[in-house]
Amino acid sequence: MTDPSRSRPSWQCEPCPAWCVVEHDEADLTADRVHDSAGRYTPAVLGGPLEGEQTATELLILMSRRSGDAGDWVFVGQPERDGQHLSLSRESALRVAREILRLASGSG
């Protein structure tokens, strides 16, 4: 989050969301002009394409928003592996979380 005692970079049109932990700077490249929450790693076991194949890993979960955009995105996945993640709108993340909880609790 941009330090309130410093002025915002000229490219930053809006204040940071309350959850933003990014230190924004005037020299930030366009691709790096994002608000991100603190990331949380959650242990998970992933199934593979082969029967019985399992991999223990940790999934990163964080909230993100491009500077100037209105929508928030929830990232779930392995950032170091291309294509091994979901980037869901906040509303979609809530729907998916409800369905996962329903199925995982046996209410399926």
Backbone bond lengths (Angstrom), bond angles and torsions (degrees), N, CA, C in turn:
res aa  C-N    CA-C-N  psi(-1)  N-CA   C-N-CA  omega(-1)  CA-C   N-CA-C  phi
1 M - - - 1.454 - - 1.518 107.90 -
2 T 1.291 116.63 136.15 1.451 120.57 178.31 1.521 109.12 -61.64
3 D 1.317 116.19 131.12 1.460 122.50 -179.32 1.533 108.50 -60.67
4 P 1.362 117.25 124.25 1.474 119.90 -178.25 1.529 113.04 -60.35
5 S 1.342 117.91 -23.25 1.458 119.94 -179.80 1.534 111.32 -77.32
6 R 1.333 116.37 -15.28 1.469 121.05 176.31 1.519 108.90 -102.81
7 S 1.315 115.84 154.90 1.466 117.58 176.21 1.525 108.61 -76.58
8 R 1.317 115.83 153.64 1.462 120.64 177.35 1.515 109.46 -68.90
9 P 1.336 117.08 151.55 1.468 118.75 173.19 1.526 109.51 -59.25
10 S 1.317 117.52 152.52 1.468 121.00 -176.62 1.530 112.22 -62.08
11 W 1.331 118.95 -27.15 1.460 122.02 -179.25 1.526 112.52 -78.61
12 Q 1.333 117.51 -15.50 1.470 120.69 -176.53 1.519 109.77 -87.22
13 C 1.353 115.59 106.94 1.463 121.84 -173.51 1.527 113.56 -82.92
14 E 1.333 117.14 -20.41 1.457 121.05 -174.19 1.522 109.81 -132.46
15 P 1.329 117.40 158.46 1.467 118.84 175.29 1.533 110.34 -67.99
16 C 1.302 115.82 159.34 1.470 120.19 177.80 1.525 109.73 -67.32
17 P 1.347 117.21 145.83 1.466 119.37 170.26 1.534 108.55 -62.59
18 A 1.309 117.14 156.94 1.467 121.61 -177.68 1.524 112.51 -56.68
19 W 1.322 118.14 -28.13 1.465 121.92 -176.32 1.524 114.05 -89.03
20 C 1.320 118.96 -3.71 1.469 122.19 -176.21 1.542 111.10 -71.28
21 V 1.337 115.73 131.26 1.465 121.33 178.06 1.532 111.48 -116.31
22 V 1.314 117.99 8.14 1.460 122.53 -176.83 1.528 110.05 -80.97
23 E 1.330 116.01 136.62 1.464 121.29 173.58 1.526 106.81 -91.57
24 H 1.333 117.09 102.43 1.461 121.92 -177.07 1.529 110.40 -78.70
25 D 1.342 114.72 149.16 1.455 119.87 -176.90 1.529 109.35 -140.58
26 E 1.304 116.63 151.18 1.463 121.70 179.40 1.528 111.53 -55.74
27 A 1.323 117.09 -33.85 1.468 121.58 -175.25 1.531 113.48 -86.13
28 D 1.329 118.63 3.34 1.469 120.45 179.42 1.528 110.12 -57.89
29 L 1.328 115.75 133.27 1.462 120.46 174.85 1.524 109.40 -68.02
30 T 1.314 117.90 154.31 1.465 122.08 -178.74 1.527 111.18 -52.94
31 A 1.324 117.69 -42.33 1.466 121.14 -178.88 1.527 112.53 -66.40
32 D 1.331 117.58 -20.54 1.470 121.76 -178.18 1.531 112.88 -97.66
33 R 1.297 117.35 5.65 1.473 120.66 -177.70 1.519 109.84 -86.85
34 V 1.324 114.50 75.41 1.459 121.56 -177.78 1.521 110.13 -133.55
35 H 1.319 114.40 154.83 1.455 121.99 171.22 1.530 105.78 -100.67
36 D 1.310 117.49 126.93 1.464 121.99 176.99 1.514 109.69 -126.86
37 S 1.322 116.04 144.01 1.455 121.07 172.12 1.526 108.04 -81.10
38 A 1.310 115.97 172.43 1.462 119.48 170.40 1.525 106.54 -64.30
39 G 1.302 116.31 137.53 1.458 120.13 178.25 1.512 110.80 -83.63
40 R 1.312 115.01 147.26 1.469 120.44 176.24 1.515 107.70 -123.91
41 Y 1.322 115.90 128.07 1.460 120.72 175.99 1.514 108.76 -94.09
42 T 1.331 116.06 131.39 1.455 123.12 -178.67 1.520 109.23 -122.47
43 P 1.359 117.75 125.69 1.465 119.57 177.60 1.521 110.45 -61.27
44 A 1.328 115.69 141.19 1.465 120.54 -179.91 1.528 108.88 -151.44
45 V 1.323 114.99 154.32 1.459 121.53 172.87 1.519 106.56 -113.86
46 L 1.332 116.13 122.87 1.457 121.83 -178.97 1.517 109.25 -102.27
47 G 1.325 115.91 138.76 1.456 120.99 174.01 1.509 109.84 -87.71
48 G 1.330 116.01 150.58 1.453 120.84 179.82 1.510 111.45 -110.10
49 P 1.325 117.05 -178.54 1.465 121.26 -177.88 1.531 113.15 -71.01
50 L 1.327 117.48 -20.74 1.460 120.81 179.95 1.525 109.99 -92.31
51 E 1.311 117.35 144.82 1.461 121.63 -179.64 1.527 110.15 -57.89
52 G 1.301 115.71 128.87 1.455 121.50 179.00 1.520 115.19 80.50
53 E 1.334 118.07 -3.69 1.467 120.68 -179.32 1.526 109.49 -73.44
54 Q 1.328 115.98 126.04 1.454 121.59 179.75 1.518 109.83 -138.66
55 T 1.309 115.78 145.48 1.458 120.84 178.89 1.522 108.53 -133.00
56 A 1.333 116.83 124.37 1.464 121.20 174.14 1.528 107.56 -80.57
57 T 1.317 115.67 135.57 1.468 120.67 -178.91 1.516 108.84 -153.15
58 E 1.299 115.90 -175.62 1.459 122.27 170.21 1.518 107.40 -127.31
59 L 1.318 116.23 132.56 1.459 121.82 178.12 1.520 109.25 -100.63
60 L 1.319 115.81 134.65 1.457 121.65 175.59 1.523 108.42 -86.82
61 I 1.330 115.61 134.93 1.466 121.61 176.77 1.527 106.98 -127.50
62 L 1.341 116.22 126.61 1.461 120.19 176.62 1.519 110.98 -155.38
63 M 1.327 115.39 161.54 1.465 123.47 176.44 1.525 107.34 -100.16
64 S 1.332 116.28 142.45 1.459 120.56 -177.97 1.527 110.13 -144.54
65 R 1.316 115.24 151.87 1.475 121.20 175.11 1.525 108.14 -150.85
66 R 1.320 116.91 129.95 1.470 120.47 174.51 1.522 108.70 -68.87
67 S 1.300 116.00 140.44 1.454 120.05 177.82 1.530 109.04 -58.82
68 G 1.317 116.10 130.46 1.458 121.37 179.65 1.519 114.02 92.24
69 D 1.335 118.18 -14.32 1.468 121.57 178.25 1.520 110.03 -89.16
70 A 1.316 115.90 159.20 1.458 120.50 178.98 1.531 112.57 -95.97
71 G 1.333 117.29 -23.97 1.454 120.17 -172.97 1.516 114.41 -90.30
72 D 1.339 115.00 140.95 1.455 121.95 174.69 1.518 109.11 -96.21
73 W 1.337 116.34 147.66 1.454 122.60 -178.99 1.514 109.88 -127.26
74 V 1.316 116.43 137.38 1.453 122.18 176.32 1.525 107.43 -102.58
75 F 1.322 115.37 122.11 1.461 122.14 178.93 1.526 108.02 -99.08
76 V 1.323 116.53 130.36 1.464 122.35 175.08 1.518 106.43 -133.49
77 G 1.308 116.83 120.86 1.455 117.15 177.05 1.500 114.79 159.57
78 Q 1.321 113.15 -159.70 1.451 122.64 -178.84 1.529 107.64 -114.57
79 P 1.333 117.83 97.26 1.463 119.96 -173.56 1.522 113.81 -61.38
80 E 1.322 117.15 -24.57 1.464 119.60 -178.82 1.524 112.65 -80.23
81 R 1.339 117.79 -6.07 1.460 121.33 179.89 1.526 109.78 -118.95
82 D 1.320 116.36 114.06 1.464 120.92 178.94 1.525 110.62 -56.81
83 G 1.317 116.22 135.40 1.453 121.56 176.02 1.517 114.91 76.44
84 Q 1.337 117.96 5.21 1.462 121.12 -178.40 1.527 110.28 -106.55
85 H 1.329 115.87 52.77 1.460 118.50 -179.23 1.534 110.93 -158.20
86 L 1.319 114.00 166.48 1.461 122.73 169.81 1.518 106.98 -119.78
87 S 1.305 116.77 141.58 1.451 122.59 171.71 1.522 105.32 -125.58
88 L 1.332 115.42 103.71 1.463 121.86 -171.50 1.522 111.16 -112.59
89 S 1.337 116.20 142.85 1.463 118.62 171.06 1.531 107.34 -60.65
90 R 1.315 116.23 157.03 1.469 120.42 -179.89 1.527 110.46 -54.26
91 E 1.337 117.06 -44.55 1.465 121.12 -178.60 1.531 110.97 -64.70
92 S 1.329 117.23 -42.34 1.457 120.41 178.66 1.521 110.90 -65.21
93 A 1.327 117.47 -40.31 1.472 120.90 178.91 1.522 110.50 -59.90
94 L 1.322 117.33 -40.27 1.473 120.22 178.27 1.527 111.27 -65.25
95 R 1.347 117.13 -42.21 1.474 119.73 178.32 1.527 111.29 -64.52
96 V 1.333 117.00 -44.56 1.467 121.10 179.97 1.531 110.12 -63.83
97 A 1.329 117.31 -43.23 1.470 120.67 179.38 1.528 111.06 -60.72
98 R 1.333 117.32 -42.09 1.480 120.36 178.44 1.524 110.74 -61.77
99 E 1.337 117.13 -43.38 1.466 120.46 -179.29 1.532 111.81 -67.90
100 I 1.322 116.89 -39.58 1.467 120.15 176.80 1.524 109.95 -61.83
101 L 1.320 117.23 -45.92 1.472 120.63 178.63 1.526 111.10 -61.73
102 R 1.320 117.62 -40.94 1.462 121.93 179.82 1.525 109.97 -62.24
103 L 1.327 116.52 -49.19 1.472 120.14 -178.72 1.519 111.76 -68.02
104 A 1.338 117.70 -43.99 1.456 121.45 -176.73 1.538 112.06 -66.93
105 S 1.335 117.14 -26.45 1.464 120.37 179.64 1.519 112.45 -83.73
106 G 1.338 116.39 -3.49 1.462 120.15 179.01 1.512 114.02 88.23
107 S 1.324 116.69 10.44 1.473 120.74 -179.11 1.523 111.39 -88.00
108 G 1.331 116.57 2.07 1.440 125.18 -170.92 1.461 117.90 -51.75
